[in-house]
Amino acid sequence: MKFPHLFQPMQVGHLTLKNRIIMGSMHTGLEDQDQGFEKLALFYGERARQGLDLIVTGGFGPNPYALGMPEHAQHSTLYLPEQVDQHRLITEAVHREGGHILLQILHVGRYDHGSGGVSPSSVLSKLSNRSSRELSHAQIEQIIADYIHCAQLAREAGYDGVEIMGGEGYLINQFLAPFTNFREDQWGGDANGRSRFALRIAQGIRQAIPDNFVLSFRLSLMDLVEDGGHWNEVLQLAGQLEAAGVDLFNTSVGWHEARVPTVAMVVPRAAFSWAAEQLKQAVSVPVAASNRINTPQVADALIAAGHADMVAMARPFLADPAFVSKAIAGDDQAINTCIACNQSCLDRIFTRQQVSCLVNPRACHEWEWPQDKTAKPLAIAVLGTGPAGLACAREAAERGHTVTMFENRARMGGQLNLAKTIPGKEEMGETLRYFQHEITRLGIAVKLATRPSMEELQGFDHVVVATGVVPRRSGIAGENHAKVIDYVEAIRSPGQIGARVAVVGAGPLGFDVAELLSHQSTADEGSVQAYQQEWGVDPQRQHRGGVKKTEKAGSPREIWLLQRSKSLPGSQLPTTTGWIRRSRLKAKAARMFNDVHYIQIDDNGLHLSIRGERRALSVDHIVVCAGQEAHDPWSAKLQAHNIAHTVIGGARDAHKIDAARAIREGAELGRKL
């Protein structure tokens, strides 16, 4: 077997599992919908059918206010007996496929975006910009009882156990950390007082359900906030929880408000498995490592090295429901890898939208996206091999159509070839690798450096125009000056760019270019150590929360990042990763200006006014990142020849085009053809 350590049996409580993989908890948005349980049953059932043996649900609240969304209490909670039958839809679907499933019990505490929520002490939440309400002793006792009652209902609903969410800055974690617990009564003070809430919940559940019921605890190994928990306290709590009857420690790192990225693409793979290993050495029950584990190679290696007994992966099962079955077969190149972009998952959760996946738009839409073969195979031509064209070709060929792709360049990939060269976006190369694998597997013909004739295209039943975008010109006087280049040229040949650079446009493209040009290559580039130094992670555990001062980053260039809009530079960046990108550029002393009026470009550089003050930037180059325009040289000709065709992706509409929209449009068309 290619991954022998990953596919060893594992004993967790009363369960003997076939492999060491846990599908970790993640909210999908389906929990909040009418008929959401039917949809969740399909979602989880498909993944169990593909070899997953242990699944943890998204967090369900033990009372109507636990998730801060009382309007969804009938869906996102489990506290009423009449809710049990809905949950049985999920457990029965997973059990039919031979898998096991735990219900995660979650109380968000002060992470309530609506009211500010409750917490051990009244504290302002940076996420909601509201202060929480301090819990009374009676309210604390009631919440403990709610957890126990929820676990009893979960057993009645057929779950194989529960997971107590004790990390990521939620209510239990808020009790554990001095950062949010200033109490001086029995629920605060020293580490014993601050851990009492967590222990009482675990003890209460185990006493209420002593046998044949897995009790997992999601334990924060490091909070990554100042005045968070100390490592000695984490170890002490772990020992107490094990004595209380916890069967599994499913580890986590970081609070949602932490200024250290933990699940984004900039984080090295398995960046925190070393912390899981430290816990593993201190307890006798299984320990699962988590965070940025996205391939079977990484998972198998960290288990082989003794870092953990198991691995917890959540979003990789959005990207590919067949992750386990492909890994068992040794066909890891067929896995559609999670690239940790956050665009269609975490970004949507934080805006209360239904989750999906950039690389797999079928995720969380399984009920409306069947995988049956077409009854009428067509001959389809796809013009363009960027993300939209690749997704369309793969989906159409999967359905049984004959697909030929045409690309006028010498290599396929389109904008993916640019994206994967940006520091922190290297994982985009995995998406291109996956599509290349699928082209071979499905027998898709690819004709590179080829522009088909109308006569050739008339031989197809349908033509898909997926020719993407071209850079938009700046419109600045003197834009044809030798100092001016567009973002495509800058990304392809950064070595030609001088030491002083003005980047026109501070949207996603501008940040991509600025990050590339400010990047300083080092010997340990991409390593866990380099990541720890950049973001102030303390591997020696000397500081509370596991954070220390960051180390200054250098830049080989002086960079001015400019935008016409009065909004702050980077305000268009995605919710959960935008702050990361802004922080990285600020650390490299990039100068960012908004409310810019461009006057002209000449031998002296870029003339402009910033908030009414006229200036001249003496720069070597001006890189134009002023957006994109649709590139469709085909539609008019196809229409004139009465050839059936559809335009997708950036070629259809370049406004705010990104890989998520391009892949979704391509896959949806491929399914419907």
C-alpha positions as CSV (number, residue, x, y, z in Angstrom):
1,M,0.0,0.0,0.0
2,K,1.3,3.4,-0.9
3,F,0.3,5.1,2.4
4,P,0.7,2.3,4.9
5,H,0.6,4.4,8.1
6,L,-2.5,6.3,7.1
7,F,-4.5,3.2,6.5
8,Q,-3.6,1.3,9.6
9,P,-6.6,0.5,11.8
10,M,-7.2,2.7,14.8
11,Q,-9.0,2.2,18.1
12,V,-11.0,5.3,19.3
13,G,-13.1,4.5,22.3
14,H,-15.3,1.6,21.4
15,L,-14.8,2.1,17.7
16,T,-12.2,0.2,15.6
17,L,-11.6,2.4,12.6
18,K,-10.3,1.3,9.2
19,N,-8.0,4.2,8.8
20,R,-6.4,7.2,10.6
21,I,-8.4,10.0,8.8
22,I,-11.0,12.2,10.4
23,M,-13.2,14.5,8.4
24,G,-13.0,17.5,10.7
25,S,-15.9,19.7,11.6
26,M,-16.9,22.5,9.3
27,H,-20.1,24.5,9.0
28,T,-21.6,24.2,5.5
29,G,-24.6,26.5,5.7
30,L,-26.8,23.5,4.9
31,E,-27.5,23.2,8.6
32,D,-29.5,26.4,8.5
33,Q,-31.8,25.5,5.6
34,D,-35.1,23.9,5.2
35,Q,-34.5,20.3,4.1
36,G,-30.9,20.8,5.2
37,F,-30.7,17.5,6.9
38,E,-31.6,15.6,3.7
39,K,-28.9,17.6,2.0
40,L,-26.4,16.9,4.8
41,A,-27.2,13.2,4.6
42,L,-26.3,13.1,1.0
43,F,-23.1,15.2,1.6
44,Y,-21.8,13.1,4.5
45,G,-23.1,9.8,3.0
46,E,-21.1,10.3,-0.2
47,R,-17.9,10.8,1.7
48,A,-18.5,7.8,3.9
49,R,-19.1,5.7,0.7
50,Q,-15.7,6.8,-0.5
51,G,-13.9,5.3,2.5
52,L,-14.2,7.9,5.3
53,D,-14.6,6.0,8.5
54,L,-14.9,8.9,11.0
55,I,-16.8,12.1,10.4
56,V,-17.4,15.1,12.7
57,T,-20.4,17.3,11.9
58,G,-20.4,21.0,11.8
59,G,-21.1,22.6,15.2
60,F,-24.6,22.2,16.6
61,G,-25.7,24.4,19.5
62,P,-26.9,22.8,22.7
63,N,-29.5,25.6,23.2
64,P,-31.3,28.2,21.1
65,Y,-28.7,30.9,21.6
66,A,-25.5,28.9,21.5
67,L,-24.6,29.8,17.9
68,G,-25.8,33.4,18.1
69,M,-28.5,32.7,15.5
70,P,-31.8,32.0,17.3
71,E,-33.7,32.4,14.0
72,H,-32.0,29.1,12.9
73,A,-32.5,27.3,16.3
74,Q,-34.6,24.6,14.7
75,H,-31.8,23.7,12.3
76,S,-28.4,24.4,13.8
77,T,-29.1,23.1,17.3
78,L,-30.0,19.8,19.1
79,Y,-31.8,20.5,22.3
80,L,-35.4,19.4,21.5
81,P,-36.5,15.7,21.3
82,E,-38.4,16.4,18.1
83,Q,-35.0,17.3,16.4
84,V,-33.7,13.8,16.9
85,D,-35.5,12.4,13.9
86,Q,-33.9,15.0,11.6
87,H,-30.5,14.1,12.9
88,R,-31.2,10.4,12.2
89,L,-31.3,11.2,8.5
90,I,-27.6,12.0,8.8
91,T,-26.5,9.1,11.1
92,E,-28.4,6.5,9.1
93,A,-26.9,7.7,5.8
94,V,-23.4,7.5,7.2
95,H,-24.0,4.1,8.8
96,R,-25.4,2.7,5.6
97,E,-22.1,3.4,3.9
98,G,-20.1,1.8,6.7
99,G,-18.9,5.0,8.4
100,H,-19.1,6.5,11.8
101,I,-20.1,10.1,12.8
102,L,-19.8,12.3,15.8
103,L,-21.9,15.4,16.6
104,Q,-19.8,18.4,17.4
105,I,-21.4,20.5,20.2
106,L,-20.6,24.2,19.9
107,H,-21.3,27.3,21.9
108,V,-19.8,30.4,20.2
109,G,-19.9,32.6,23.3
110,R,-18.6,36.1,22.5
111,Y,-18.3,35.2,18.8
112,D,-22.0,36.1,18.5
113,H,-22.0,38.6,15.6
114,G,-25.5,39.8,16.5
115,S,-25.8,40.6,20.2
116,G,-22.2,40.2,21.3
117,G,-23.1,37.0,23.0
118,V,-22.0,35.7,26.4
119,S,-18.7,34.8,28.0
120,P,-17.0,34.3,31.4
121,S,-16.3,38.0,31.5
122,S,-17.6,41.0,29.6
123,V,-15.1,41.5,26.7
124,L,-15.2,43.4,23.5
125,S,-15.2,41.0,20.5
126,K,-13.1,42.2,17.5
127,L,-15.3,40.1,15.2
128,S,-18.6,41.6,16.2
129,N,-17.4,44.9,17.6
130,R,-19.7,44.3,20.5
131,S,-19.1,43.6,24.2
132,S,-20.3,40.2,25.5
133,R,-22.4,39.8,28.6
134,E,-20.8,38.1,31.6
135,L,-22.4,34.8,32.6
136,S,-23.9,34.3,36.0
137,H,-23.2,31.1,38.0
138,A,-26.7,29.9,37.4
139,Q,-26.3,30.5,33.6
140,I,-23.0,28.6,33.6
141,E,-24.6,25.6,35.3
142,Q,-27.5,25.7,32.8
143,I,-25.1,25.6,29.8
144,I,-23.3,22.6,31.3
145,A,-26.6,20.9,31.6
146,D,-27.4,21.8,28.0
147,Y,-24.2,20.2,26.8
148,I,-25.0,17.0,28.6
149,H,-28.6,17.0,27.4
150,C,-27.4,17.6,23.8
151,A,-25.0,14.6,24.0
152,Q,-27.9,12.4,25.3
153,L,-30.1,13.4,22.3
154,A,-27.1,12.8,20.0
155,R,-26.9,9.2,21.2
156,E,-30.6,8.8,20.7
157,A,-30.2,10.2,17.2
158,G,-27.7,7.5,16.4
159,Y,-24.4,9.4,16.6
160,D,-21.4,7.3,17.5
161,G,-20.3,10.0,19.9
162,V,-19.9,13.8,20.3
163,E,-17.0,16.2,20.0
164,I,-16.8,19.1,22.5
165,M,-15.6,22.2,20.7
166,G,-13.0,23.5,23.2
167,G,-10.8,25.5,20.9
168,E,-10.7,28.3,18.3
169,G,-11.8,31.0,20.7
170,Y,-15.3,29.7,21.3
171,L,-17.0,29.7,24.7
172,I,-15.0,26.9,26.4
173,N,-11.8,28.3,25.1
174,Q,-12.9,31.7,26.4
175,F,-13.1,30.2,29.9
176,L,-9.7,28.7,29.6
177,A,-7.8,31.9,28.6
178,P,-6.9,34.8,30.9
179,F,-7.5,37.0,27.8
180,T,-11.3,36.6,28.2
181,N,-11.7,35.2,31.7
182,F,-11.1,37.8,34.5
183,R,-13.4,36.0,37.0
184,E,-12.3,35.5,40.6
185,D,-14.9,32.9,41.6
186,Q,-14.8,29.2,41.1
187,W,-15.0,29.6,37.2
188,G,-11.9,31.8,37.0
189,G,-8.7,32.8,38.8
190,D,-6.0,30.2,38.4
191,A,-5.8,27.4,35.7
192,N,-7.9,25.1,37.8
193,G,-10.7,27.6,38.0
194,R,-10.6,28.5,34.3
195,S,-10.6,24.8,33.3
196,R,-13.6,23.9,35.6
197,F,-16.2,24.7,32.9
198,A,-14.6,22.4,30.3
199,L,-14.0,19.6,32.8
200,R,-17.6,19.7,34.2
201,I,-18.9,19.3,30.6
202,A,-16.7,16.4,29.8
203,Q,-17.4,14.7,33.2
204,G,-21.1,15.3,32.9
205,I,-21.3,13.7,29.4
206,R,-19.2,10.7,30.3
207,Q,-21.3,10.1,33.5
208,A,-24.5,10.4,31.6
209,I,-23.3,8.1,28.8
210,P,-20.6,5.8,30.1
211,D,-20.3,3.1,27.4
212,N,-20.2,2.7,23.7
213,F,-20.1,6.5,23.0
214,V,-17.0,8.3,21.8
215,L,-16.1,11.5,23.6
216,S,-13.8,13.7,21.6
217,F,-12.4,17.1,22.7
218,R,-11.3,19.8,20.3
219,L,-8.3,21.1,22.2
220,S,-6.5,24.3,21.4
221,L,-2.8,23.6,21.4
222,M,-2.0,27.3,21.1
223,D,-4.5,30.2,21.0
224,L,-2.1,32.5,19.1
225,V,-3.5,35.6,21.0
226,E,-1.7,37.5,23.7
227,D,-2.7,36.3,27.2
228,G,-4.1,33.1,25.8
229,G,-3.6,29.7,27.4
230,H,-0.1,28.6,28.4
231,W,1.3,25.3,27.2
232,N,1.7,24.0,30.8
233,E,-2.0,24.7,31.3
234,V,-2.9,22.8,28.1
235,L,-1.0,19.8,29.2
236,Q,-2.6,19.9,32.7
237,L,-6.1,20.2,31.1
238,A,-5.4,17.3,28.7
239,G,-4.5,15.1,31.6
240,Q,-7.7,16.0,33.5
241,L,-9.8,15.5,30.4
242,E,-8.3,12.1,29.8
243,A,-9.1,11.1,33.4
244,A,-12.6,12.4,32.9
245,G,-13.1,9.9,30.0
246,V,-12.2,11.7,26.8
247,D,-11.4,9.2,24.1
248,L,-9.8,11.4,21.5
249,F,-8.0,14.8,21.3
250,N,-8.8,16.5,18.0
251,T,-6.4,19.4,18.1
252,S,-6.8,23.0,16.9
253,V,-4.7,26.1,16.8
254,G,-5.6,29.8,16.8
255,W,-8.6,31.9,17.6
256,H,-10.6,33.4,14.8
257,E,-9.4,36.9,15.9
258,A,-5.7,35.8,16.0
259,R,-3.4,37.8,13.8
260,V,-1.6,34.6,12.8
261,P,-2.9,32.8,9.7
262,T,-3.5,29.1,10.4
263,V,-5.7,27.7,7.5
264,A,-4.8,29.9,4.6
265,M,-2.6,29.1,1.6
266,V,0.4,31.1,3.0
267,V,0.6,28.5,5.9
268,P,3.0,25.6,5.2
269,R,1.5,22.2,5.1
270,A,1.2,20.5,8.5
271,A,2.7,23.6,10.1
272,F,1.5,22.6,13.5
273,S,1.9,18.9,13.6
274,W,4.9,19.4,15.9
275,A,2.5,20.8,18.5
276,A,0.3,17.8,18.2
277,E,3.3,15.6,18.8
278,Q,4.0,17.4,22.1
279,L,0.5,16.5,23.2
280,K,0.8,13.0,22.0
281,Q,3.8,12.4,24.2
282,A,1.8,13.5,27.3
283,V,-1.5,11.5,26.9
284,S,-2.4,7.9,26.2
285,V,-5.5,8.4,24.1
286,P,-5.3,9.1,20.3
287,V,-4.3,12.6,19.2
288,A,-5.3,14.0,15.8
289,A,-3.2,16.7,14.1
290,S,-5.0,19.3,12.0
291,N,-4.4,22.5,10.0
292,R,-3.1,22.5,6.4
293,I,-3.0,18.8,5.9
294,N,-4.2,18.4,2.4
295,T,-2.5,15.4,0.7
296,P,-2.1,11.7,1.7
297,Q,1.7,12.1,1.4
298,V,1.7,14.8,4.2
299,A,-0.8,12.9,6.3
300,D,1.1,9.5,6.1
301,A,4.5,11.2,6.7
302,L,3.4,12.9,9.9
303,I,1.9,9.7,11.3
304,A,5.0,7.8,10.4
305,A,7.1,10.4,12.2
306,G,5.1,10.0,15.3
307,H,3.6,13.5,15.3
308,A,0.1,12.2,15.7
309,D,-2.1,9.1,15.8
310,M,-4.6,10.5,13.3
311,V,-5.1,13.4,11.0
312,A,-8.1,15.7,10.8
313,M,-9.0,17.2,7.5
314,A,-12.1,19.2,6.7
315,R,-11.9,21.2,3.5
316,P,-10.0,18.6,1.6
317,F,-13.3,16.7,1.6
318,L,-15.0,19.7,0.0
319,A,-12.4,19.6,-2.7
320,D,-12.7,15.9,-3.3
321,P,-15.2,13.6,-1.6
322,A,-13.3,10.6,-3.0
323,F,-10.0,11.6,-1.2
324,V,-9.8,8.4,0.8
325,S,-10.7,5.9,-1.9
326,K,-8.2,7.5,-4.3
327,A,-5.5,7.4,-1.6
328,I,-6.3,3.8,-0.8
329,A,-5.9,3.0,-4.5
330,G,-2.5,4.8,-4.5
331,D,-3.9,7.2,-7.2
332,D,-3.1,10.4,-5.3
333,Q,-2.5,12.3,-8.5
334,A,-6.3,12.0,-9.1
335,I,-7.1,13.9,-5.9
336,N,-8.6,17.3,-6.4
337,T,-6.4,19.0,-3.8
338,C,-7.7,21.7,-1.4
339,I,-5.6,24.8,-2.0
340,A,-6.7,26.6,1.2
341,C,-7.9,29.6,-0.8
342,N,-10.9,30.1,1.6
343,Q,-12.9,31.8,-1.1
344,S,-15.9,29.5,-1.4
345,C,-15.8,28.0,2.1
346,L,-14.7,30.2,5.0
347,D,-15.3,33.5,3.2
348,R,-18.9,32.4,2.7
349,I,-19.4,31.2,6.2
350,F,-18.3,34.6,7.6
351,T,-21.0,36.2,5.4
352,R,-23.6,33.5,6.3
353,Q,-23.8,32.0,2.8
354,Q,-23.8,28.4,1.8
355,V,-20.4,26.8,1.5
356,S,-19.0,25.2,-1.6
357,C,-15.5,24.9,-3.0
358,L,-13.4,26.8,-5.6
359,V,-11.9,23.7,-7.1
360,N,-15.1,21.6,-6.7
361,P,-18.3,23.7,-7.1
362,R,-20.4,20.5,-6.8
363,A,-19.5,20.4,-3.0
364,C,-22.7,21.0,-0.9
365,H,-24.8,20.8,-4.1
366,E,-24.8,17.1,-4.5
367,W,-28.5,16.8,-4.6
368,E,-28.8,19.0,-7.6
369,W,-25.7,17.9,-9.3
370,P,-26.1,14.1,-10.2
371,Q,-23.2,12.3,-11.8
372,D,-25.1,10.3,-14.4
373,K,-23.8,9.9,-17.9
374,T,-25.5,11.7,-20.8
375,A,-27.9,9.8,-23.1
376,K,-26.8,11.9,-26.1
377,P,-23.0,12.3,-26.4
378,L,-21.9,15.4,-28.2
379,A,-18.7,16.5,-29.9
380,I,-17.6,19.6,-28.0
381,A,-14.9,22.1,-28.7
382,V,-13.5,24.2,-25.9
383,L,-11.6,27.3,-26.9
384,G,-9.2,28.2,-24.2
385,T,-7.5,26.2,-21.4
386,G,-7.8,28.5,-18.5
387,P,-9.8,27.5,-15.4
388,A,-13.2,28.0,-17.0
389,G,-12.3,25.9,-20.1
390,L,-10.6,23.2,-18.1
391,A,-13.6,22.8,-15.7
392,C,-16.0,22.7,-18.6
393,A,-14.0,20.1,-20.5
394,R,-13.5,17.9,-17.5
395,E,-17.2,17.9,-16.5
396,A,-18.4,17.4,-20.1
397,A,-16.0,14.5,-20.7
398,E,-17.0,13.0,-17.3
399,R,-20.6,12.9,-18.5
400,G,-19.6,11.1,-21.7
401,H,-19.1,13.8,-24.3
402,T,-16.2,13.9,-26.6
403,V,-14.1,17.0,-25.9
404,T,-11.4,18.7,-27.9
405,M,-9.6,21.8,-26.4
406,F,-7.8,24.4,-28.4
407,E,-5.2,26.8,-27.0
408,N,-3.4,29.4,-29.0
409,R,-0.5,29.4,-26.5
410,A,2.2,26.7,-26.2
411,R,0.9,25.6,-22.7
412,M,-2.4,25.2,-21.0
413,G,-3.6,26.8,-17.8
414,G,-4.3,30.4,-18.6
415,Q,-4.4,32.6,-15.5
416,L,-3.5,29.6,-13.2
417,N,0.0,29.8,-14.6
418,L,0.3,33.4,-13.3
419,A,-1.4,32.8,-10.0
420,K,0.8,29.9,-9.0
421,T,3.9,32.1,-9.2
422,I,2.7,34.5,-6.6
423,P,4.3,34.0,-3.1
424,G,1.7,32.3,-0.9
425,K,-0.4,31.1,-3.9
426,E,1.8,28.2,-5.0
427,E,-1.0,25.7,-4.2
428,M,-2.8,26.9,-7.3
429,G,-0.3,24.7,-9.2
430,E,-2.1,21.7,-7.6
431,T,-5.3,22.7,-9.4
432,L,-3.6,22.8,-12.7
433,R,-2.0,19.4,-11.9
434,Y,-5.4,17.9,-11.2
435,F,-6.9,19.2,-14.5
436,Q,-3.9,17.8,-16.4
437,H,-4.5,14.4,-14.8
438,E,-8.2,14.5,-15.6
439,I,-7.5,15.4,-19.3
440,T,-5.4,12.3,-19.6
441,R,-7.8,10.1,-17.7
442,L,-10.8,11.2,-19.6
443,G,-9.1,11.2,-23.1
444,I,-9.7,14.9,-23.7
445,A,-7.8,16.0,-26.8
446,V,-5.7,19.1,-26.3
447,K,-4.3,21.1,-29.3
448,L,-1.8,23.6,-28.1
449,A,-0.5,26.6,-30.2
450,T,-3.5,26.0,-32.4
451,R,-6.2,28.4,-33.7
452,P,-9.0,26.3,-35.3
453,S,-10.7,27.4,-38.5
454,M,-14.4,28.0,-38.8
455,E,-14.6,24.9,-41.0
456,E,-13.0,22.8,-38.3
457,L,-15.4,24.2,-35.6
458,Q,-18.4,23.4,-37.8
459,G,-17.7,19.8,-37.2
460,F,-18.6,20.1,-33.5
461,D,-22.1,20.0,-31.9
462,H,-21.2,22.8,-29.5
463,V,-18.4,25.3,-29.1
464,V,-17.5,26.7,-25.7
465,V,-15.6,30.1,-25.7
466,A,-13.4,30.3,-22.6
467,T,-10.7,32.6,-23.9
468,G,-10.5,34.5,-20.6
469,V,-9.4,38.1,-20.1
470,V,-6.8,40.6,-21.2
471,P,-5.3,43.4,-19.0
472,R,-7.2,46.7,-19.0
473,R,-5.2,49.8,-20.0
474,S,-4.6,52.5,-17.4
475,G,-5.9,55.5,-19.3
476,I,-3.1,57.6,-17.9
477,A,-1.5,60.1,-20.2
478,G,1.8,58.7,-21.3
479,E,0.8,55.1,-20.7
480,N,2.8,53.9,-23.7
481,H,6.0,55.0,-22.0
482,A,8.8,52.4,-21.8
483,K,8.5,52.4,-18.0
484,V,4.9,51.1,-18.2
485,I,4.1,47.3,-18.2
486,D,1.0,45.4,-17.5
487,Y,0.5,42.8,-14.7
488,V,0.9,39.8,-17.1
489,E,4.4,40.9,-18.2
490,A,5.4,41.8,-14.6
491,I,4.4,38.4,-13.2
492,R,6.0,36.5,-16.1
493,S,9.3,38.4,-15.9
494,P,9.7,40.0,-12.5
495,G,13.5,40.1,-13.0
496,Q,13.2,42.9,-15.5
497,I,11.5,45.2,-12.9
498,G,13.6,47.9,-11.3
499,A,14.2,48.8,-7.7
500,R,11.5,51.5,-7.4
501,V,8.0,50.5,-8.6
502,A,4.6,52.0,-8.7
503,V,1.7,49.6,-8.9
504,V,-1.4,51.2,-10.4
505,G,-4.4,49.5,-8.8
506,A,-4.7,48.1,-5.3
507,G,-7.3,45.3,-5.9
508,P,-6.4,41.6,-5.9
509,L,-4.2,42.0,-9.0
510,G,-2.3,44.8,-7.5
511,F,-1.7,42.9,-4.3
512,D,-0.5,39.9,-6.3
513,V,2.1,42.0,-8.2
514,A,3.2,43.8,-5.1
515,E,3.7,40.6,-3.2
516,L,5.7,39.1,-6.0
517,L,7.9,42.2,-6.4
518,S,8.4,42.6,-2.6
519,H,9.3,39.0,-2.1
520,Q,12.8,38.2,-0.8
521,S,14.0,34.7,-1.5
522,T,15.7,33.0,1.5
523,A,17.3,29.6,2.1
524,D,14.4,28.4,4.3
525,E,11.7,29.8,2.1
526,G,8.4,28.0,2.6
527,S,9.6,26.2,5.7
528,V,7.7,26.0,9.0
529,Q,10.5,27.9,10.6
530,A,10.3,30.8,8.2
531,Y,6.5,30.9,8.7
532,Q,7.0,31.0,12.5
533,Q,9.5,33.9,12.2
534,E,7.2,35.9,9.9
535,W,4.1,35.6,12.0
536,G,5.5,35.4,15.5
537,V,4.7,31.8,16.4
538,D,6.6,30.7,19.6
539,P,7.6,27.0,19.2
540,Q,9.5,27.2,22.5
541,R,6.2,27.8,24.4
542,Q,7.7,30.6,26.5
543,H,4.8,33.0,25.9
544,R,1.1,32.8,26.7
545,G,-0.9,32.0,23.6
546,G,2.2,30.8,21.7
547,V,2.9,34.2,20.2
548,K,6.0,36.4,20.2
549,K,7.3,39.4,18.3
550,T,7.5,39.0,14.6
551,E,10.7,39.4,12.7
552,K,11.1,42.2,10.2
553,A,10.8,41.2,6.6
554,G,13.0,42.7,3.9
555,S,12.0,43.7,0.4
556,P,14.3,44.0,-2.7
557,R,12.2,46.9,-4.0
558,E,10.6,50.1,-2.9
559,I,6.9,49.7,-3.8
560,W,4.0,52.2,-4.0
561,L,0.6,50.5,-4.2
562,L,-1.9,53.1,-5.5
563,Q,-5.7,53.2,-6.1
564,R,-8.1,55.8,-7.4
565,S,-10.9,54.8,-5.0
566,K,-11.3,56.4,-1.6
567,S,-11.7,53.0,0.1
568,L,-8.7,51.5,1.9
569,P,-6.3,49.6,-0.3
570,G,-7.1,45.9,-0.2
571,S,-10.7,46.4,0.8
572,Q,-11.7,44.3,-2.2
573,L,-9.7,41.4,-1.0
574,P,-11.5,38.3,0.4
575,T,-12.7,38.4,4.0
576,T,-10.6,35.7,5.6
577,T,-7.3,36.3,3.7
578,G,-7.3,40.0,2.9
579,W,-5.9,40.9,6.3
580,I,-3.1,38.5,5.7
581,R,-2.1,40.1,2.5
582,R,-2.3,43.6,3.8
583,S,-0.2,42.6,6.8
584,R,2.5,41.0,4.7
585,L,2.9,44.1,2.5
586,K,2.9,46.5,5.5
587,A,5.7,44.4,7.1
588,K,7.7,44.9,3.9
589,A,7.2,48.7,4.1
590,A,5.1,48.9,1.0
591,R,3.5,52.3,0.8
592,M,-0.2,52.2,0.1
593,F,-2.3,55.2,-1.0
594,N,-5.9,55.6,-1.9
595,D,-7.8,58.6,-3.3
596,V,-5.1,58.9,-6.0
597,H,-5.6,61.0,-9.2
598,Y,-3.1,60.1,-12.0
599,I,-1.8,63.0,-14.1
600,Q,0.8,61.6,-16.5
601,I,3.8,59.3,-17.0
602,D,7.0,60.6,-18.4
603,D,10.8,60.2,-18.1
604,N,10.6,61.5,-14.5
605,G,8.2,58.8,-13.4
606,L,4.5,58.9,-12.4
607,H,2.9,62.3,-11.7
608,L,-0.2,62.2,-9.5
609,S,-2.0,63.8,-6.7
610,I,-2.8,62.1,-3.4
611,R,-5.8,63.6,-1.6
612,G,-5.2,66.8,-3.5
613,E,-1.5,67.0,-2.9
614,R,0.5,66.9,-6.2
615,R,3.5,64.6,-6.2
616,A,5.9,62.9,-8.7
617,L,7.1,59.4,-8.0
618,S,10.6,58.8,-9.4
619,V,10.2,55.1,-10.3
620,D,11.8,52.7,-12.6
621,H,8.6,51.0,-13.6
622,I,4.8,51.5,-13.5
623,V,2.9,48.2,-13.4
624,V,-0.7,48.6,-14.5
625,C,-3.1,46.4,-12.5
626,A,-6.2,48.4,-13.5
627,G,-8.4,45.4,-14.0
628,Q,-9.3,43.1,-16.8
629,E,-11.4,43.1,-20.0
630,A,-13.3,40.2,-21.5
631,H,-11.4,38.6,-24.4
632,D,-13.8,37.0,-26.9
633,P,-12.5,37.0,-30.5
634,W,-14.9,34.1,-31.4
635,S,-18.5,34.8,-30.7
636,A,-19.2,37.1,-33.7
637,K,-17.6,34.6,-36.1
638,L,-19.4,31.6,-34.6
639,Q,-22.7,33.4,-34.8
640,A,-22.1,34.4,-38.4
641,H,-21.5,30.7,-39.3
642,N,-24.6,29.6,-37.2
643,I,-22.4,27.5,-34.9
644,A,-23.9,26.7,-31.5
645,H,-21.8,28.2,-28.8
646,T,-21.7,29.4,-25.2
647,V,-19.3,32.0,-23.7
648,I,-18.2,31.5,-20.1
649,G,-15.8,32.9,-17.5
650,G,-13.9,36.0,-18.0
651,A,-14.6,35.9,-21.8
652,R,-18.3,36.4,-20.9
653,D,-17.9,39.0,-18.1
654,A,-14.5,40.2,-16.8
655,H,-16.0,42.1,-13.9
656,K,-14.7,40.7,-10.6
657,I,-13.8,37.5,-12.4
658,D,-11.8,35.0,-10.3
659,A,-10.9,31.3,-10.4
660,A,-14.0,30.4,-8.3
661,R,-16.5,32.0,-10.7
662,A,-14.6,30.7,-13.7
663,I,-14.5,27.1,-12.5
664,R,-18.1,27.2,-11.4
665,E,-19.4,28.5,-14.7
666,G,-17.3,26.0,-16.6
667,A,-18.3,23.0,-14.5
668,E,-22.0,24.0,-14.6
669,L,-22.0,24.3,-18.4
670,G,-20.1,21.0,-18.8
671,R,-22.8,19.3,-16.6
672,K,-25.7,20.9,-18.6
673,L,-24.5,20.3,-22.1
